[in-house]
Amino acid sequence: MPTYLNHFQSFIDAKLPSYQDVFTKDDMVDWIMPRDNKQPRNIVEHLLKRTTNYELRDDNDPPSRLHDDLFFMTEPNSFRRYHPGVDPAPIHWMPSGEFDADRAATARRSHQQRNVATGKFAYEEELQMLLRDRPEELEQGLRLLDGGVEYRTSIGLIDLLCLDAKGNLVILELKVGATSDQVAGQVFRYMGWIEESLAKKGQRVRGIIVARNISEKLRLSVKNRGVDLYEYELTMLGGTQKVTFRKRG
């Protein structure tokens, strides 16, 4: 067994005695970090590669192998053990086990077309990757903090931690679909932790929530409390998925 897989197997042995036991990204990060010198971002990427129904698992080189068929995603940030013969067959873009850039590009376009047809990203990680690489598309001057992807705190992982044009710390919480006002409490907790544990004297801490649809309850929950709201829209332009953002007042 590849060395890195030992950490996942030890997690399964210790934490997932049955196929009904679920865990989150935070749980996996907390398990592996003391055992391996990996950043949370790398751990999450390895987890997704080993998630059998995650359509983008083979988006990087090398693609997944049969020994990577370990987990099943039940909902965003909720996983359990993969149950062979019960769960759908694992997704593998590269049946030969060798990375094929053309095959990957074709599979990626097909996935993006389905996204546009449904009007939303299939996975929060897709929205995260977009804003990780181009945060300025959301707000001019916004830039990713070093180590700001899946930023680890004692109360959970922040999707993206950024700095704005004025040097303020900005917490980005990403949701691919509609949102309830519960996400507001999550962002306020992260803001409090960052204010106490990371922010310098006089440095402001803000929040941004990005979702396909912002509910009225959420809008009222964050009004005048240092949190901005954005909705995204997906379209196809010249065969390429295009994302636009609209700020909600």
C-alpha positions as a Markdown table, in Angstrom:
| # | Residue | x | y | z |
|---|---|---|---|---|
| 1 | Met | 0.0 | 0.0 | 0.0 |
| 2 | Pro | 1.4 | 3.5 | -0.9 |
| 3 | Thr | 2.7 | 5.2 | 2.3 |
| 4 | Tyr | 0.2 | 8.0 | 2.3 |
| 5 | Leu | -2.7 | 5.6 | 2.1 |
| 6 | Asn | -1.6 | 4.2 | 5.5 |
| 7 | His | -3.1 | 7.4 | 7.1 |
| 8 | Phe | -6.4 | 6.9 | 5.5 |
| 9 | Gln | -6.5 | 3.2 | 6.4 |
| 10 | Ser | -5.6 | 3.9 | 10.0 |
| 11 | Phe | -8.4 | 6.5 | 10.0 |
| 12 | Ile | -10.9 | 3.9 | 8.7 |
| 13 | Asp | -9.7 | 1.4 | 11.2 |
| 14 | Ala | -10.0 | 3.8 | 14.1 |
| 15 | Lys | -13.0 | 6.0 | 13.2 |
| 16 | Leu | -15.2 | 4.1 | 10.7 |
| 17 | Pro | -16.1 | 0.7 | 12.1 |
| 18 | Ser | -19.3 | 0.6 | 10.0 |
| 19 | Tyr | -20.4 | 1.9 | 6.6 |
| 20 | Gln | -22.8 | 4.2 | 8.4 |
| 21 | Asp | -20.2 | 6.2 | 10.2 |
| 22 | Val | -19.6 | 9.7 | 8.6 |
| 23 | Phe | -16.8 | 12.2 | 8.9 |
| 24 | Thr | -15.9 | 15.7 | 7.6 |
| 25 | Lys | -12.8 | 17.3 | 6.0 |
| 26 | Asp | -12.0 | 18.7 | 9.4 |
| 27 | Asp | -12.0 | 15.2 | 10.9 |
| 28 | Met | -9.5 | 13.9 | 8.3 |
| 29 | Val | -7.2 | 17.0 | 8.6 |
| 30 | Asp | -7.2 | 16.6 | 12.4 |
| 31 | Trp | -6.2 | 12.9 | 12.0 |
| 32 | Ile | -3.5 | 13.2 | 9.4 |
| 33 | Met | -1.7 | 16.5 | 10.4 |
| 34 | Pro | -0.1 | 15.1 | 13.5 |
| 35 | Arg | 1.0 | 12.0 | 11.5 |
| 36 | Asp | 2.3 | 13.7 | 8.3 |
| 37 | Asn | 3.8 | 17.0 | 7.5 |
| 38 | Lys | 1.0 | 18.0 | 5.1 |
| 39 | Gln | -1.0 | 21.2 | 4.8 |
| 40 | Pro | -4.8 | 21.0 | 5.2 |
| 41 | Arg | -5.2 | 21.9 | 1.5 |
| 42 | Asn | -3.1 | 18.8 | 0.5 |
| 43 | Ile | -5.0 | 16.5 | 2.8 |
| 44 | Val | -8.3 | 17.6 | 1.4 |
| 45 | Glu | -7.1 | 17.1 | -2.2 |
| 46 | His | -5.9 | 13.5 | -1.3 |
| 47 | Leu | -9.3 | 12.9 | 0.4 |
| 48 | Leu | -11.3 | 14.0 | -2.7 |
| 49 | Lys | -9.1 | 11.9 | -5.0 |
| 50 | Arg | -10.0 | 8.9 | -2.9 |
| 51 | Thr | -13.8 | 9.6 | -2.9 |
| 52 | Thr | -15.4 | 7.3 | -5.4 |
| 53 | Asn | -18.3 | 9.5 | -6.5 |
| 54 | Tyr | -16.4 | 12.8 | -6.7 |
| 55 | Glu | -16.5 | 13.5 | -10.5 |
| 56 | Leu | -13.3 | 15.6 | -10.5 |
| 57 | Arg | -11.1 | 13.0 | -8.7 |
| 58 | Asp | -9.0 | 12.4 | -11.8 |
| 59 | Asp | -8.5 | 16.1 | -12.6 |
| 60 | Asn | -4.9 | 15.9 | -11.7 |
| 61 | Asp | -1.9 | 13.8 | -12.6 |
| 62 | Pro | -1.6 | 11.0 | -11.6 |
| 63 | Pro | -5.2 | 9.8 | -11.8 |
| 64 | Ser | -6.8 | 7.7 | -9.1 |
| 65 | Arg | -6.2 | 3.9 | -9.0 |
| 66 | Leu | -8.3 | 1.1 | -7.7 |
| 67 | His | -6.5 | 1.2 | -4.3 |
| 68 | Asp | -7.8 | 4.8 | -4.0 |
| 69 | Asp | -11.5 | 3.7 | -3.9 |
| 70 | Leu | -11.9 | 4.3 | -0.2 |
| 71 | Phe | -14.7 | 6.9 | 0.5 |
| 72 | Phe | -18.1 | 8.0 | -0.6 |
| 73 | Met | -19.5 | 11.6 | -0.4 |
| 74 | Thr | -23.0 | 11.7 | 1.1 |
| 75 | Glu | -23.4 | 15.5 | 0.9 |
| 76 | Pro | -21.0 | 18.4 | 0.8 |
| 77 | Asn | -18.3 | 17.9 | 3.5 |
| 78 | Ser | -19.8 | 14.6 | 4.6 |
| 79 | Phe | -18.1 | 11.3 | 3.8 |
| 80 | Arg | -18.2 | 7.6 | 4.8 |
| 81 | Arg | -16.5 | 4.4 | 3.8 |
| 82 | Tyr | -17.1 | 3.3 | 0.2 |
| 83 | His | -19.3 | 0.2 | 0.3 |
| 84 | Pro | -18.4 | -2.1 | -2.7 |
| 85 | Gly | -21.4 | -3.7 | -4.4 |
| 86 | Val | -23.8 | -1.3 | -2.7 |
| 87 | Asp | -22.6 | 2.1 | -3.7 |
| 88 | Pro | -22.4 | 3.1 | -7.4 |
| 89 | Ala | -19.3 | 2.0 | -9.3 |
| 90 | Pro | -16.3 | 4.3 | -8.6 |
| 91 | Ile | -15.6 | 7.1 | -11.2 |
| 92 | His | -12.4 | 6.7 | -13.1 |
| 93 | Trp | -11.7 | 9.0 | -16.0 |
| 94 | Met | -8.5 | 7.1 | -16.9 |
| 95 | Pro | -9.3 | 3.4 | -17.0 |
| 96 | Ser | -5.7 | 2.6 | -18.1 |
| 97 | Gly | -4.3 | 4.3 | -15.0 |
| 98 | Glu | -2.3 | 6.7 | -17.1 |
| 99 | Phe | -3.1 | 10.4 | -17.3 |
| 100 | Asp | -4.4 | 11.5 | -20.6 |
| 101 | Ala | -4.7 | 15.3 | -20.9 |
| 102 | Asp | -7.2 | 15.1 | -23.8 |
| 103 | Arg | -9.4 | 12.7 | -22.0 |
| 104 | Ala | -9.3 | 14.8 | -18.9 |
| 105 | Ala | -10.2 | 18.0 | -20.8 |
| 106 | Thr | -13.2 | 16.2 | -22.5 |
| 107 | Ala | -14.4 | 14.9 | -19.1 |
| 108 | Arg | -14.0 | 18.4 | -17.6 |
| 109 | Arg | -16.0 | 20.1 | -20.4 |
| 110 | Ser | -18.8 | 17.5 | -20.0 |
| 111 | His | -18.9 | 18.1 | -16.3 |
| 112 | Gln | -19.0 | 21.9 | -16.8 |
| 113 | Gln | -21.8 | 21.6 | -19.3 |
| 114 | Arg | -23.8 | 19.7 | -16.7 |
| 115 | Asn | -23.1 | 22.4 | -14.2 |
| 116 | Val | -24.4 | 25.1 | -16.5 |
| 117 | Ala | -27.5 | 23.0 | -17.3 |
| 118 | Thr | -28.3 | 22.7 | -13.5 |
| 119 | Gly | -27.3 | 26.3 | -12.9 |
| 120 | Lys | -24.8 | 25.6 | -10.1 |
| 121 | Phe | -21.5 | 23.9 | -9.3 |
| 122 | Ala | -21.8 | 20.3 | -8.4 |
| 123 | Tyr | -19.1 | 20.7 | -5.7 |
| 124 | Glu | -18.1 | 23.5 | -3.4 |
| 125 | Glu | -14.4 | 22.7 | -4.3 |
| 126 | Glu | -15.0 | 23.9 | -7.8 |
| 127 | Leu | -16.1 | 27.4 | -6.6 |
| 128 | Gln | -13.2 | 27.3 | -4.2 |
| 129 | Met | -10.6 | 26.5 | -6.9 |
| 130 | Leu | -12.0 | 29.4 | -9.0 |
| 131 | Leu | -11.7 | 32.0 | -6.2 |
| 132 | Arg | -8.4 | 30.5 | -5.0 |
| 133 | Asp | -6.9 | 31.4 | -8.4 |
| 134 | Arg | -8.8 | 34.6 | -9.2 |
| 135 | Pro | -10.2 | 36.2 | -6.0 |
| 136 | Glu | -10.1 | 39.6 | -7.6 |
| 137 | Glu | -13.1 | 38.5 | -9.8 |
| 138 | Leu | -15.2 | 38.7 | -6.6 |
| 139 | Glu | -13.7 | 42.0 | -5.3 |
| 140 | Gln | -11.0 | 44.2 | -6.7 |
| 141 | Gly | -7.8 | 44.0 | -4.7 |
| 142 | Leu | -8.8 | 40.8 | -3.0 |
| 143 | Arg | -5.8 | 38.3 | -2.7 |
| 144 | Leu | -5.3 | 34.9 | -1.1 |
| 145 | Leu | -3.4 | 34.8 | 2.2 |
| 146 | Asp | -0.4 | 32.5 | 2.1 |
| 147 | Gly | -1.8 | 29.1 | 3.3 |
| 148 | Gly | -5.3 | 30.5 | 3.0 |
| 149 | Val | -6.9 | 27.5 | 1.3 |
| 150 | Glu | -8.7 | 25.3 | 3.9 |
| 151 | Tyr | -7.3 | 27.5 | 6.6 |
| 152 | Arg | -7.2 | 25.5 | 9.8 |
| 153 | Thr | -8.7 | 26.9 | 13.0 |
| 154 | Ser | -9.6 | 25.3 | 16.3 |
| 155 | Ile | -13.2 | 25.5 | 15.3 |
| 156 | Gly | -13.0 | 24.2 | 11.7 |
| 157 | Leu | -11.6 | 24.8 | 8.2 |
| 158 | Ile | -12.1 | 28.2 | 6.5 |
| 159 | Asp | -12.8 | 27.8 | 2.8 |
| 160 | Leu | -10.5 | 30.7 | 1.8 |
| 161 | Leu | -8.8 | 33.3 | 3.9 |
| 162 | Cys | -7.8 | 36.5 | 2.0 |
| 163 | Leu | -6.6 | 40.0 | 2.4 |
| 164 | Asp | -8.5 | 42.9 | 0.8 |
| 165 | Ala | -7.1 | 46.0 | -0.8 |
| 166 | Lys | -6.8 | 47.8 | 2.6 |
| 167 | Gly | -5.0 | 44.9 | 4.3 |
| 168 | Asn | -8.1 | 43.6 | 6.2 |
| 169 | Leu | -8.5 | 39.9 | 6.7 |
| 170 | Val | -11.5 | 38.4 | 4.8 |
| 171 | Ile | -13.1 | 35.1 | 5.4 |
| 172 | Leu | -14.8 | 33.5 | 2.4 |
| 173 | Glu | -17.5 | 30.9 | 3.0 |
| 174 | Leu | -18.7 | 29.1 | -0.2 |
| 175 | Lys | -21.9 | 27.4 | -0.9 |
| 176 | Val | -22.9 | 25.9 | -4.3 |
| 177 | Gly | -26.6 | 26.1 | -3.8 |
| 178 | Ala | -29.1 | 28.0 | -1.7 |
| 179 | Thr | -28.2 | 29.0 | 1.8 |
| 180 | Ser | -29.9 | 29.2 | 5.2 |
| 181 | Asp | -29.2 | 31.7 | 7.8 |
| 182 | Gln | -27.2 | 29.1 | 9.7 |
| 183 | Val | -24.2 | 29.9 | 7.6 |
| 184 | Ala | -24.1 | 33.3 | 9.2 |
| 185 | Gly | -23.4 | 31.9 | 12.6 |
| 186 | Gln | -20.5 | 29.8 | 11.1 |
| 187 | Val | -18.9 | 32.9 | 9.5 |
| 188 | Phe | -19.3 | 35.0 | 12.7 |
| 189 | Arg | -17.6 | 32.2 | 14.7 |
| 190 | Tyr | -14.7 | 32.2 | 12.2 |
| 191 | Met | -14.5 | 36.0 | 12.4 |
| 192 | Gly | -14.3 | 35.9 | 16.1 |
| 193 | Trp | -11.5 | 33.3 | 16.0 |
| 194 | Ile | -9.5 | 35.2 | 13.5 |
| 195 | Glu | -9.9 | 38.5 | 15.4 |
| 196 | Glu | -8.5 | 36.8 | 18.6 |
| 197 | Ser | -5.9 | 34.5 | 17.0 |
| 198 | Leu | -4.5 | 36.1 | 13.9 |
| 199 | Ala | -5.5 | 39.7 | 13.3 |
| 200 | Lys | -3.0 | 42.4 | 14.2 |
| 201 | Lys | -3.9 | 45.4 | 16.2 |
| 202 | Gly | -6.2 | 47.7 | 14.2 |
| 203 | Gln | -6.7 | 45.1 | 11.5 |
| 204 | Arg | -10.3 | 44.6 | 10.5 |
| 205 | Val | -11.8 | 41.2 | 10.0 |
| 206 | Arg | -14.6 | 40.8 | 7.4 |
| 207 | Gly | -16.7 | 38.0 | 6.0 |
| 208 | Ile | -17.9 | 37.1 | 2.5 |
| 209 | Ile | -20.5 | 34.5 | 1.7 |
| 210 | Val | -20.8 | 33.3 | -1.9 |
| 211 | Ala | -23.7 | 31.1 | -3.0 |
| 212 | Arg | -26.0 | 30.4 | -6.0 |
| 213 | Asn | -28.9 | 31.8 | -4.1 |
| 214 | Ile | -28.9 | 34.1 | -1.0 |
| 215 | Ser | -32.0 | 33.7 | 1.1 |
| 216 | Glu | -33.8 | 36.7 | 2.6 |
| 217 | Lys | -33.2 | 35.2 | 6.1 |
| 218 | Leu | -29.5 | 35.2 | 5.5 |
| 219 | Arg | -29.5 | 38.7 | 4.1 |
| 220 | Leu | -31.2 | 40.0 | 7.2 |
| 221 | Ser | -28.9 | 37.9 | 9.5 |
| 222 | Val | -25.7 | 39.6 | 8.3 |
| 223 | Lys | -27.1 | 43.1 | 7.6 |
| 224 | Asn | -24.6 | 45.8 | 8.9 |
| 225 | Arg | -22.5 | 43.1 | 10.6 |
| 226 | Gly | -19.4 | 43.1 | 8.4 |
| 227 | Val | -20.4 | 40.3 | 6.0 |
| 228 | Asp | -21.0 | 40.8 | 2.3 |
| 229 | Leu | -23.1 | 38.5 | 0.2 |
| 230 | Tyr | -22.5 | 37.4 | -3.5 |
| 231 | Glu | -24.5 | 35.2 | -5.8 |
| 232 | Tyr | -22.8 | 33.5 | -8.7 |
| 233 | Glu | -24.2 | 32.6 | -12.2 |
| 234 | Leu | -22.9 | 29.9 | -14.6 |
| 235 | Thr | -23.0 | 30.3 | -18.4 |
| 236 | Met | -21.1 | 28.7 | -21.3 |
| 237 | Leu | -19.0 | 31.0 | -23.5 |
| 238 | Gly | -17.2 | 29.5 | -26.5 |
| 239 | Gly | -17.4 | 26.1 | -25.0 |
| 240 | Thr | -15.9 | 27.3 | -21.7 |
| 241 | Gln | -17.7 | 27.7 | -18.4 |
| 242 | Lys | -18.0 | 31.3 | -17.4 |
| 243 | Val | -18.8 | 32.5 | -13.8 |
| 244 | Thr | -20.1 | 35.9 | -12.9 |
| 245 | Phe | -20.8 | 37.3 | -9.5 |
| 246 | Arg | -23.4 | 39.8 | -8.3 |
| 247 | Lys | -23.3 | 41.5 | -4.9 |
| 248 | Arg | -26.5 | 41.3 | -2.8 |
| 249 | Gly | -27.5 | 44.4 | -0.8 |
